[in-house]
Amino acid sequence: MILIGKTWKGRVRSRNEDVYWTRPELQLCGVADGMGGLDAGHIAARMTADEVTQRIRDQGAENMDRGSLEEIVKQANREIHARARELPDVRAMGATLVMLQVVAELGFICHAGDSRAYLVRDGEFTQMTRDHNLTNERLDRGEISEEEARNSPADSRVMQCIGPSQVVKPTITEFEVQPKDLFILCSDGLSGFVNNDALSTIAHEYRGNINLLLDKLIDAAGDHGSTDNITVVLAEVN
């Protein structure tokens, strides 16, 4: 699997609180977005990347399945939650997470929050994750209809993330991977400002050169007025 990534603090933020990681030897990559509304988001993002990677390495990437990945994320969450209580002047810290783990012919996408994963396959562009935000949670509880969710301003407050609470409920998506699959993982510095139609157009236009595609996606976020840090990871299956 070919893995590349890039992060940029953007034109507005003074600090980059995004972290990405690419570990081809583990068939693993991910993005963590430190939550700016909480203390020490950059620490939470870095710890998220390090904690999940080390636990996967210790247990063996070839042994990963839906249950083990979920437990690894929960363990990392508990560690980061506990760490926040040890730091001076830190009340809570948190980060979103999206990561891809490939095990033989199976792929697993694990996410908590609004960092996203997309798949480009056979000319199709598919969003693989669903944001853990208040609008989607209210929709799931039946408090609003699909039409209301579409037509009302979205409430993007994140309802699942790593660190602030002792309990996190990540979503794990399992699927079969195919040769030439291309996965795009990103923070909401991209997905929050560039809609899926525009992302699909860029992905298909530059599909033949993933290094150029990576740059074009970062540029697109800036061109669309992103006010956040911007991080993108691309994973291409051999």
DRENPA-3360 file (N, C-alpha, C; in nm, 2 decimals, always signed):
BEGIN
1 = MILIGKTW = +0.08/-0.12/+0.00/+0.00/+0.00/+0.00/+0.09/+0.12/+0.00 ~ +0.06/+0.22/-0.09/+0.13/+0.34/-0.09/+0.06/+0.45/+0.00 ~ +0.14/+0.51/+0.09/+0.08/+0.60/+0.18/+0.16/+0.73/+0.18 ~ +0.09/+0.84/+0.16/+0.15/+0.98/+0.16/+0.05/+1.07/+0.24 ~ +0.11/+1.17/+0.30/+0.03/+1.27/+0.37/+0.09/+1.41/+0.37 ~ +0.01/+1.50/+0.41/+0.06/+1.64/+0.41/-0.03/+1.72/+0.51 ~ +0.02/+1.81/+0.58/-0.06/+1.90/+0.67/-0.01/+2.04/+0.66 ~ -0.10/+2.13/+0.68/-0.07/+2.28/+0.66/-0.16/+2.35/+0.77;
9 = KGRVRSRN = -0.10/+2.44/+0.84/-0.17/+2.51/+0.94/-0.28/+2.60/+0.89 ~ -0.27/+2.63/+0.76/-0.37/+2.72/+0.69/-0.33/+2.87/+0.71 ~ -0.42/+2.95/+0.66/-0.39/+3.09/+0.65/-0.44/+3.17/+0.78 ~ -0.51/+3.11/+0.87/-0.57/+3.18/+0.98/-0.52/+3.13/+1.11 ~ -0.51/+3.00/+1.13/-0.46/+2.96/+1.27/-0.31/+2.98/+1.29 ~ -0.28/+3.01/+1.41/-0.14/+3.04/+1.45/-0.06/+2.91/+1.47 ~ -0.14/+2.80/+1.50/-0.07/+2.67/+1.53/-0.14/+2.56/+1.46 ~ -0.07/+2.46/+1.42/-0.13/+2.34/+1.36/-0.16/+2.24/+1.47;
17 = EDVYWTRP = -0.28/+2.21/+1.49/-0.32/+2.11/+1.59/-0.36/+1.97/+1.52 ~ -0.34/+1.96/+1.39/-0.36/+1.84/+1.32/-0.24/+1.75/+1.33 ~ -0.26/+1.62/+1.32/-0.15/+1.52/+1.32/-0.19/+1.42/+1.22 ~ -0.10/+1.37/+1.13/-0.12/+1.25/+1.05/-0.01/+1.15/+1.07 ~ -0.04/+1.03/+1.03/+0.06/+0.93/+1.04/+0.04/+0.82/+0.93 ~ +0.16/+0.78/+0.87/+0.16/+0.68/+0.77/+0.26/+0.57/+0.81 ~ +0.21/+0.45/+0.82/+0.29/+0.34/+0.87/+0.27/+0.22/+0.77 ~ +0.35/+0.23/+0.65/+0.33/+0.12/+0.55/+0.36/-0.02/+0.61;
25 = ELQLCGVA = +0.45/-0.03/+0.70/+0.48/-0.16/+0.75/+0.37/-0.22/+0.83 ~ +0.28/-0.14/+0.88/+0.16/-0.18/+0.95/+0.03/-0.18/+0.87 ~ +0.05/-0.13/+0.74/-0.07/-0.11/+0.65/-0.17/-0.02/+0.72 ~ -0.12/+0.09/+0.78/-0.20/+0.18/+0.87/-0.17/+0.33/+0.84 ~ -0.28/+0.41/+0.84/-0.26/+0.55/+0.83/-0.37/+0.62/+0.91 ~ -0.36/+0.75/+0.94/-0.46/+0.81/+1.01/-0.44/+0.96/+1.02 ~ -0.55/+1.03/+1.06/-0.55/+1.17/+1.09/-0.62/+1.20/+1.22 ~ -0.56/+1.28/+1.30/-0.62/+1.33/+1.43/-0.62/+1.48/+1.43;
33 = DGMGGLDA = -0.73/+1.54/+1.46/-0.75/+1.68/+1.46/-0.77/+1.73/+1.60 ~ -0.67/+1.80/+1.66/-0.69/+1.85/+1.79/-0.80/+1.96/+1.80 ~ -0.89/+1.94/+1.90/-1.00/+2.03/+1.91/-0.97/+2.16/+1.97 ~ -0.98/+2.27/+1.89/-0.94/+2.40/+1.93/-1.02/+2.46/+2.05 ~ -1.14/+2.41/+2.06/-1.23/+2.46/+2.17/-1.19/+2.41/+2.31 ~ -1.10/+2.31/+2.31/-1.05/+2.25/+2.44/-0.91/+2.28/+2.46 ~ -0.86/+2.26/+2.58/-0.72/+2.29/+2.61/-0.63/+2.18/+2.54 ~ -0.51/+2.22/+2.50/-0.41/+2.12/+2.46/-0.46/+2.02/+2.35;
41 = GHIAARMT = -0.53/+2.07/+2.25/-0.57/+1.99/+2.14/-0.46/+1.93/+2.07 ~ -0.35/+2.00/+2.05/-0.23/+1.95/+1.98/-0.17/+1.83/+2.05 ~ -0.18/+1.83/+2.19/-0.12/+1.72/+2.26/-0.21/+1.60/+2.25 ~ -0.34/+1.62/+2.25/-0.44/+1.51/+2.23/-0.42/+1.45/+2.10 ~ -0.40/+1.53/+1.99/-0.39/+1.47/+1.86/-0.26/+1.39/+1.85 ~ -0.15/+1.44/+1.90/-0.02/+1.37/+1.89/-0.03/+1.24/+1.97 ~ -0.09/+1.25/+2.09/-0.11/+1.13/+2.17/-0.20/+1.02/+2.11 ~ -0.31/+1.07/+2.04/-0.39/+0.98/+1.97/-0.32/+0.90/+1.87;
49 = ADEVTQRI = -0.24/+0.97/+1.78/-0.16/+0.90/+1.68/-0.06/+0.80/+1.74 ~ +0.01/+0.85/+1.85/+0.11/+0.76/+1.91/+0.05/+0.64/+1.98 ~ -0.06/+0.66/+2.05/-0.12/+0.56/+2.13/-0.18/+0.45/+2.04 ~ -0.26/+0.48/+1.94/-0.32/+0.38/+1.86/-0.21/+0.30/+1.78 ~ -0.11/+0.38/+1.73/-0.01/+0.31/+1.65/+0.07/+0.21/+1.73 ~ +0.11/+0.25/+1.85/+0.19/+0.16/+1.94/+0.11/+0.04/+1.98 ~ -0.02/+0.06/+2.01/-0.10/-0.06/+2.05/-0.12/-0.16/+1.93 ~ -0.14/-0.10/+1.81/-0.15/-0.19/+1.69/-0.02/-0.26/+1.67;
57 = RDQGAENM = +0.10/-0.19/+1.68/+0.23/-0.25/+1.67/+0.25/-0.36/+1.77 ~ +0.21/-0.34/+1.89/+0.23/-0.44/+2.00/+0.15/-0.56/+1.98 ~ +0.03/-0.54/+1.93/-0.06/-0.66/+1.92/-0.05/-0.73/+1.78 ~ +0.02/-0.66/+1.69/+0.04/-0.71/+1.56/-0.07/-0.67/+1.46 ~ -0.03/-0.59/+1.36/-0.13/-0.54/+1.26/-0.21/-0.65/+1.19 ~ -0.14/-0.77/+1.17/-0.20/-0.88/+1.11/-0.31/-0.94/+1.19 ~ -0.32/-0.91/+1.32/-0.42/-0.96/+1.41/-0.54/-0.87/+1.43 ~ -0.54/-0.76/+1.36/-0.64/-0.66/+1.39/-0.78/-0.70/+1.32;
65 = DRGSLEEI = -0.88/-0.68/+1.40/-1.02/-0.70/+1.34/-1.11/-0.59/+1.41 ~ -1.23/-0.59/+1.38/-1.32/-0.49/+1.42/-1.31/-0.47/+1.58 ~ -1.32/-0.58/+1.65/-1.32/-0.57/+1.80/-1.19/-0.52/+1.85 ~ -1.08/-0.57/+1.80/-0.95/-0.53/+1.85/-0.92/-0.38/+1.83 ~ -0.96/-0.33/+1.71/-0.94/-0.19/+1.68/-1.03/-0.10/+1.77 ~ -1.15/-0.14/+1.79/-1.24/-0.07/+1.88/-1.18/-0.06/+2.02 ~ -1.13/-0.17/+2.07/-1.07/-0.17/+2.20/-0.95/-0.09/+2.21 ~ -0.87/-0.09/+2.10/-0.74/-0.01/+2.10/-0.78/+0.14/+2.11;
73 = VKQANREI = -0.88/+0.18/+2.04/-0.92/+0.32/+2.04/-0.97/+0.36/+2.18 ~ -1.05/+0.27/+2.24/-1.10/+0.30/+2.37/-0.99/+0.30/+2.48 ~ -0.89/+0.22/+2.46/-0.77/+0.23/+2.55/-0.70/+0.36/+2.54 ~ -0.68/+0.40/+2.41/-0.61/+0.52/+2.39/-0.69/+0.64/+2.44 ~ -0.82/+0.63/+2.43/-0.91/+0.74/+2.49/-0.89/+0.75/+2.64 ~ -0.89/+0.64/+2.71/-0.87/+0.64/+2.85/-0.74/+0.70/+2.89 ~ -0.63/+0.66/+2.81/-0.50/+0.71/+2.85/-0.49/+0.87/+2.83 ~ -0.55/+0.92/+2.72/-0.55/+1.06/+2.69/-0.64/+1.14/+2.79;
81 = HARARELP = -0.75/+1.08/+2.83/-0.84/+1.14/+2.93/-0.76/+1.15/+3.06 ~ -0.69/+1.04/+3.10/-0.62/+1.05/+3.23/-0.50/+1.15/+3.22 ~ -0.44/+1.16/+3.11/-0.32/+1.25/+3.09/-0.36/+1.39/+3.11 ~ -0.48/+1.43/+3.06/-0.53/+1.56/+3.07/-0.54/+1.61/+3.22 ~ -0.58/+1.51/+3.30/-0.60/+1.54/+3.45/-0.46/+1.56/+3.52 ~ -0.35/+1.52/+3.45/-0.22/+1.54/+3.51/-0.15/+1.66/+3.47 ~ -0.20/+1.73/+3.36/-0.13/+1.84/+3.31/-0.18/+1.97/+3.38 ~ -0.09/+2.06/+3.42/-0.13/+2.19/+3.48/-0.21/+2.27/+3.38;
89 = DVRAMGAT = -0.32/+2.34/+3.44/-0.40/+2.43/+3.36/-0.47/+2.37/+3.24 ~ -0.49/+2.24/+3.24/-0.56/+2.17/+3.14/-0.69/+2.10/+3.21 ~ -0.80/+2.15/+3.16/-0.93/+2.09/+3.21/-0.97/+1.97/+3.13 ~ -0.96/+1.98/+3.00/-0.99/+1.87/+2.91/-0.92/+1.89/+2.78 ~ -0.89/+1.78/+2.71/-0.83/+1.79/+2.58/-0.88/+1.68/+2.49 ~ -0.89/+1.71/+2.37/-0.96/+1.61/+2.28/-0.91/+1.63/+2.14 ~ -0.93/+1.52/+2.06/-0.90/+1.52/+1.92/-1.00/+1.42/+1.85 ~ -1.03/+1.46/+1.72/-1.10/+1.36/+1.64/-1.01/+1.26/+1.58;
97 = LVMLQVVA = -1.06/+1.16/+1.53/-0.97/+1.05/+1.47/-1.04/+0.99/+1.35 ~ -0.96/+0.97/+1.25/-1.00/+0.88/+1.14/-0.88/+0.80/+1.10 ~ -0.89/+0.67/+1.09/-0.77/+0.59/+1.05/-0.82/+0.47/+0.97 ~ -0.72/+0.42/+0.88/-0.75/+0.31/+0.79/-0.65/+0.20/+0.83 ~ -0.69/+0.08/+0.85/-0.61/-0.04/+0.87/-0.65/-0.14/+0.77 ~ -0.55/-0.19/+0.70/-0.57/-0.30/+0.60/-0.51/-0.42/+0.65 ~ -0.59/-0.53/+0.65/-0.54/-0.66/+0.70/-0.57/-0.76/+0.58 ~ -0.47/-0.80/+0.51/-0.49/-0.89/+0.39/-0.59/-0.83/+0.30;
105 = ELGFICHA = -0.71/-0.89/+0.27/-0.80/-0.84/+0.18/-0.91/-0.75/+0.25 ~ -0.90/-0.73/+0.38/-1.00/-0.65/+0.45/-0.95/-0.52/+0.48 ~ -1.04/-0.42/+0.48/-1.00/-0.29/+0.53/-1.10/-0.25/+0.64 ~ -1.04/-0.17/+0.73/-1.12/-0.12/+0.85/-1.10/+0.03/+0.85 ~ -1.21/+0.11/+0.86/-1.20/+0.25/+0.88/-1.26/+0.28/+1.02 ~ -1.18/+0.34/+1.11/-1.23/+0.37/+1.24/-1.23/+0.52/+1.26 ~ -1.34/+0.57/+1.31/-1.35/+0.72/+1.32/-1.43/+0.76/+1.45 ~ -1.39/+0.87/+1.50/-1.46/+0.93/+1.61/-1.45/+1.08/+1.59;
113 = GDSRAYLV = -1.57/+1.15/+1.56/-1.57/+1.29/+1.53/-1.60/+1.32/+1.39 ~ -1.55/+1.43/+1.33/-1.58/+1.47/+1.20/-1.47/+1.47/+1.10 ~ -1.36/+1.41/+1.14/-1.25/+1.38/+1.04/-1.31/+1.27/+0.95 ~ -1.28/+1.28/+0.82/-1.35/+1.19/+0.73/-1.26/+1.10/+0.65 ~ -1.32/+0.99/+0.59/-1.25/+0.91/+0.49/-1.34/+0.89/+0.37 ~ -1.28/+0.90/+0.25/-1.35/+0.88/+0.13/-1.28/+0.77/+0.05 ~ -1.35/+0.71/-0.04/-1.30/+0.60/-0.13/-1.32/+0.64/-0.27 ~ -1.21/+0.63/-0.35/-1.22/+0.64/-0.50/-1.20/+0.50/-0.56;
121 = RDGEFTQM = -1.31/+0.45/-0.62/-1.30/+0.31/-0.68/-1.38/+0.31/-0.81 ~ -1.31/+0.26/-0.92/-1.38/+0.24/-1.04/-1.46/+0.36/-1.09 ~ -1.41/+0.48/-1.07/-1.47/+0.60/-1.12/-1.58/+0.65/-1.02 ~ -1.60/+0.59/-0.91/-1.70/+0.63/-0.81/-1.62/+0.69/-0.69 ~ -1.69/+0.80/-0.63/-1.63/+0.87/-0.51/-1.73/+0.85/-0.40 ~ -1.69/+0.79/-0.29/-1.78/+0.75/-0.18/-1.73/+0.80/-0.05 ~ -1.82/+0.87/+0.03/-1.79/+0.91/+0.16/-1.80/+0.79/+0.25 ~ -1.70/+0.75/+0.32/-1.70/+0.62/+0.40/-1.73/+0.64/+0.55;
129 = TRDHNLTN = -1.74/+0.77/+0.59/-1.76/+0.80/+0.73/-1.88/+0.89/+0.74 ~ -1.94/+0.89/+0.85/-2.06/+0.98/+0.88/-2.02/+1.06/+1.01 ~ -2.02/+1.19/+0.99/-1.97/+1.28/+1.10/-2.05/+1.25/+1.23 ~ -1.98/+1.24/+1.34/-2.04/+1.23/+1.47/-2.07/+1.38/+1.52 ~ -2.17/+1.44/+1.47/-2.21/+1.57/+1.51/-2.35/+1.57/+1.57 ~ -2.39/+1.69/+1.62/-2.52/+1.69/+1.69/-2.63/+1.68/+1.59 ~ -2.62/+1.73/+1.47/-2.73/+1.72/+1.38/-2.76/+1.57/+1.35 ~ -2.65/+1.49/+1.32/-2.67/+1.35/+1.29/-2.72/+1.27/+1.41;
137 = ERLDRGEI = -2.68/+1.31/+1.53/-2.73/+1.24/+1.65/-2.87/+1.27/+1.67 ~ -2.92/+1.39/+1.65/-3.06/+1.43/+1.66/-3.14/+1.35/+1.56 ~ -3.09/+1.34/+1.44/-3.15/+1.26/+1.33/-3.17/+1.11/+1.37 ~ -3.06/+1.06/+1.43/-3.06/+0.92/+1.47/-3.17/+0.89/+1.58 ~ -3.19/+0.99/+1.67/-3.28/+0.98/+1.78/-3.42/+1.01/+1.73 ~ -3.44/+1.05/+1.61/-3.58/+1.08/+1.56/-3.63/+1.22/+1.60 ~ -3.54/+1.31/+1.64/-3.58/+1.44/+1.69/-3.61/+1.53/+1.57 ~ -3.54/+1.50/+1.46/-3.56/+1.58/+1.34/-3.57/+1.48/+1.22;
145 = SEEEARNS = -3.63/+1.53/+1.11/-3.64/+1.44/+0.99/-3.52/+1.46/+0.90 ~ -3.51/+1.38/+0.80/-3.41/+1.39/+0.70/-3.42/+1.53/+0.63 ~ -3.54/+1.57/+0.60/-3.57/+1.69/+0.53/-3.52/+1.81/+0.62 ~ -3.56/+1.80/+0.75/-3.51/+1.91/+0.84/-3.36/+1.91/+0.85 ~ -3.30/+1.80/+0.85/-3.15/+1.79/+0.86/-3.09/+1.85/+0.74 ~ -3.15/+1.83/+0.62/-3.10/+1.89/+0.50/-3.12/+2.04/+0.49 ~ -3.23/+2.09/+0.54/-3.27/+2.22/+0.51/-3.24/+2.32/+0.63 ~ -3.20/+2.27/+0.74/-3.17/+2.35/+0.85/-3.01/+2.37/+0.86;
153 = PADSRVMQ = -2.97/+2.48/+0.92/-2.82/+2.49/+0.94/-2.77/+2.38/+1.02 ~ -2.66/+2.31/+0.97/-2.61/+2.20/+1.05/-2.55/+2.24/+1.18 ~ -2.57/+2.16/+1.28/-2.51/+2.18/+1.41/-2.39/+2.09/+1.41 ~ -2.27/+2.14/+1.40/-2.15/+2.06/+1.38/-2.08/+2.03/+1.51 ~ -2.14/+2.06/+1.62/-2.07/+2.02/+1.75/-2.04/+1.87/+1.75 ~ -1.92/+1.84/+1.78/-1.87/+1.70/+1.77/-1.92/+1.63/+1.90 ~ -1.98/+1.51/+1.88/-2.04/+1.43/+1.99/-1.95/+1.31/+2.03 ~ -1.86/+1.27/+1.94/-1.76/+1.17/+1.98/-1.62/+1.22/+1.94;
161 = CIGPSQVV = -1.53/+1.20/+2.03/-1.39/+1.23/+2.00/-1.30/+1.16/+2.11 ~ -1.17/+1.18/+2.09/-1.08/+1.11/+2.18/-1.03/+1.21/+2.29 ~ -1.06/+1.17/+2.42/-1.00/+1.24/+2.53/-1.09/+1.31/+2.63 ~ -1.19/+1.39/+2.59/-1.27/+1.46/+2.69/-1.34/+1.38/+2.79 ~ -1.39/+1.26/+2.74/-1.47/+1.18/+2.82/-1.40/+1.04/+2.85 ~ -1.43/+0.98/+2.96/-1.37/+0.84/+2.98/-1.43/+0.74/+2.88 ~ -1.54/+0.77/+2.82/-1.60/+0.67/+2.72/-1.61/+0.74/+2.58 ~ -1.57/+0.66/+2.48/-1.58/+0.70/+2.35/-1.64/+0.58/+2.27;
169 = KPTITEFE = -1.73/+0.61/+2.17/-1.79/+0.51/+2.09/-1.75/+0.53/+1.94 ~ -1.64/+0.48/+1.90/-1.59/+0.49/+1.76/-1.68/+0.41/+1.67 ~ -1.69/+0.45/+1.55/-1.75/+0.37/+1.44/-1.65/+0.30/+1.36 ~ -1.67/+0.17/+1.35/-1.58/+0.08/+1.27/-1.65/+0.04/+1.14 ~ -1.59/+0.06/+1.03/-1.65/+0.02/+0.90/-1.56/-0.09/+0.84 ~ -1.61/-0.20/+0.81/-1.53/-0.31/+0.76/-1.57/-0.34/+0.61 ~ -1.48/-0.37/+0.53/-1.51/-0.38/+0.38/-1.39/-0.46/+0.32 ~ -1.42/-0.51/+0.20/-1.31/-0.57/+0.12/-1.24/-0.47/+0.04;
177 = VQPKDLFI = -1.11/-0.47/+0.04/-1.03/-0.38/-0.04/-1.01/-0.44/-0.18 ~ -0.99/-0.36/-0.28/-0.96/-0.40/-0.41/-0.83/-0.33/-0.46 ~ -0.76/-0.40/-0.56/-0.64/-0.33/-0.61/-0.69/-0.20/-0.68 ~ -0.60/-0.10/-0.66/-0.62/+0.04/-0.71/-0.72/+0.12/-0.63 ~ -0.77/+0.07/-0.52/-0.85/+0.15/-0.43/-0.77/+0.27/-0.39 ~ -0.83/+0.39/-0.38/-0.77/+0.50/-0.33/-0.85/+0.56/-0.22 ~ -0.79/+0.57/-0.10/-0.86/+0.63/+0.02/-0.80/+0.77/+0.05 ~ -0.90/+0.86/+0.08/-0.86/+0.99/+0.12/-0.91/+1.01/+0.26;
185 = LCSDGLSG = -0.82/+1.04/+0.35/-0.85/+1.07/+0.49/-0.81/+1.22/+0.51 ~ -0.90/+1.29/+0.59/-0.87/+1.43/+0.60/-0.94/+1.49/+0.73 ~ -0.89/+1.60/+0.77/-0.95/+1.67/+0.88/-1.06/+1.76/+0.82 ~ -1.14/+1.82/+0.91/-1.25/+1.91/+0.86/-1.20/+2.04/+0.80 ~ -1.07/+2.07/+0.81/-1.01/+2.18/+0.74/-1.03/+2.17/+0.59 ~ -1.04/+2.05/+0.54/-1.07/+2.02/+0.40/-1.22/+2.00/+0.38 ~ -1.27/+1.89/+0.45/-1.41/+1.85/+0.42/-1.52/+1.95/+0.47 ~ -1.48/+2.04/+0.56/-1.57/+2.14/+0.61/-1.59/+2.26/+0.52;
193 = FVNNDALS = -1.50/+2.26/+0.41/-1.50/+2.38/+0.33/-1.51/+2.34/+0.18 ~ -1.48/+2.22/+0.14/-1.49/+2.17/+0.00/-1.59/+2.06/+0.00 ~ -1.70/+2.08/-0.07/-1.81/+1.98/-0.07/-1.77/+1.85/-0.15 ~ -1.85/+1.75/-0.14/-1.81/+1.62/-0.20/-1.81/+1.62/-0.35 ~ -1.89/+1.70/-0.41/-1.89/+1.71/-0.56/-1.75/+1.77/-0.60 ~ -1.71/+1.87/-0.53/-1.58/+1.93/-0.57/-1.46/+1.84/-0.54 ~ -1.47/+1.77/-0.43/-1.37/+1.67/-0.39/-1.36/+1.56/-0.50 ~ -1.48/+1.51/-0.54/-1.48/+1.41/-0.64/-1.42/+1.45/-0.77;
201 = TIAHEYRG = -1.45/+1.58/-0.81/-1.39/+1.63/-0.94/-1.24/+1.63/-0.93 ~ -1.19/+1.68/-0.82/-1.04/+1.69/-0.80/-0.98/+1.55/-0.80 ~ -1.04/+1.46/-0.73/-0.99/+1.32/-0.71/-0.98/+1.25/-0.85 ~ -1.08/+1.27/-0.93/-1.08/+1.20/-1.06/-0.99/+1.27/-1.16 ~ -0.98/+1.40/-1.15/-0.89/+1.47/-1.24/-0.75/+1.44/-1.22 ~ -0.71/+1.42/-1.09/-0.56/+1.40/-1.06/-0.54/+1.26/-1.01 ~ -0.63/+1.17/-1.04/-0.62/+1.03/-0.99/-0.49/+0.96/-1.03 ~ -0.44/+1.00/-1.15/-0.32/+0.93/-1.20/-0.19/+0.97/-1.14;
209 = NINLLLDK = -0.19/+1.07/-1.05/-0.07/+1.12/-0.99/-0.11/+1.16/-0.84 ~ -0.09/+1.06/-0.75/-0.14/+1.09/-0.61/-0.06/+1.20/-0.54 ~ +0.07/+1.21/-0.58/+0.14/+1.32/-0.52/+0.09/+1.46/-0.56 ~ +0.05/+1.47/-0.68/-0.01/+1.60/-0.73/-0.15/+1.61/-0.67 ~ -0.22/+1.50/-0.66/-0.36/+1.50/-0.60/-0.35/+1.55/-0.46 ~ -0.25/+1.51/-0.38/-0.24/+1.55/-0.25/-0.22/+1.70/-0.24 ~ -0.14/+1.76/-0.32/-0.12/+1.90/-0.32/-0.25/+1.98/-0.37 ~ -0.32/+1.92/-0.47/-0.44/+1.99/-0.52/-0.55/+1.99/-0.41;
217 = LIDAAGDH = -0.56/+1.89/-0.33/-0.66/+1.88/-0.22/-0.63/+1.99/-0.11 ~ -0.50/+2.00/-0.08/-0.46/+2.10/+0.02/-0.49/+2.24/-0.04 ~ -0.45/+2.26/-0.16/-0.48/+2.39/-0.23/-0.63/+2.42/-0.23 ~ -0.71/+2.32/-0.26/-0.85/+2.34/-0.27/-0.91/+2.40/-0.14 ~ -0.86/+2.34/-0.03/-0.91/+2.39/+0.10/-0.88/+2.54/+0.12 ~ -0.76/+2.58/+0.08/-0.73/+2.72/+0.09/-0.81/+2.80/+0.00 ~ -0.82/+2.75/-0.13/-0.90/+2.83/-0.23/-1.04/+2.85/-0.19 ~ -1.10/+2.75/-0.11/-1.24/+2.76/-0.07/-1.25/+2.83/+0.07;
225 = GSTDNITV = -1.15/+2.90/+0.11/-1.16/+2.98/+0.23/-1.15/+2.91/+0.36 ~ -1.08/+2.80/+0.36/-1.07/+2.72/+0.49/-1.00/+2.81/+0.60 ~ -1.06/+2.81/+0.71/-1.01/+2.89/+0.83/-0.94/+2.80/+0.93 ~ -0.92/+2.67/+0.89/-0.88/+2.57/+0.99/-0.74/+2.51/+0.94 ~ -0.68/+2.43/+1.03/-0.57/+2.35/+0.98/-0.62/+2.25/+0.88 ~ -0.53/+2.21/+0.79/-0.58/+2.12/+0.67/-0.48/+2.01/+0.67 ~ -0.53/+1.89/+0.67/-0.45/+1.77/+0.67/-0.52/+1.66/+0.58 ~ -0.43/+1.60/+0.49/-0.48/+1.50/+0.40/-0.38/+1.38/+0.40;
233 = VLAEVN = -0.44/+1.26/+0.40/-0.36/+1.14/+0.38/-0.42/+1.06/+0.27 ~ -0.34/+1.01/+0.18/-0.38/+0.93/+0.07/-0.32/+0.79/+0.08 ~ -0.41/+0.69/+0.06/-0.36/+0.55/+0.07/-0.41/+0.48/-0.06 ~ -0.32/+0.43/-0.13/-0.35/+0.36/-0.26/-0.31/+0.21/-0.24 ~ -0.41/+0.12/-0.27/-0.38/-0.02/-0.26/-0.31/-0.07/-0.38 ~ -0.20/-0.14/-0.37/-0.12/-0.19/-0.48/-0.21/-0.29/-0.56;
% end
